[in-house]
Amino acid sequence: MEQCRLALEQHNWNMEAAVQDRLNEQEGVPSVFNPPPARPLQGLLGWGYYLIMLPFRFTYYTILDIFRFALRFIRP
């Protein structure tokens, strides 16, 4: 019973996700519901890419958030 509760808690009480994950574990298939975290940036090239993309990412997500905010007034 404790294992069931832990599995449900790991999947935010989503029963379907917990069952699918458990069945995949029994078959030896890696979990699709808990993907491994992305690798952190490594080396000078990774940090350079991050710093170059930062202003573009910031601008893109700011414009996208403003657009979504305005869209909520038009289509509630």
BELSUL-V213932 format. One record per helix or strand. SS is the DSSP state (hx for helix, st for strand). FROM is the first residue (numbers start at 1). TO is the last residue. If there is no record, write none. Layout:
ss=SS from=FROM to=TO
ss=SS from=FROM to=TO
This chain:
ss=hx from=2 to=10
ss=hx from=15 to=27
ss=hx from=43 to=74
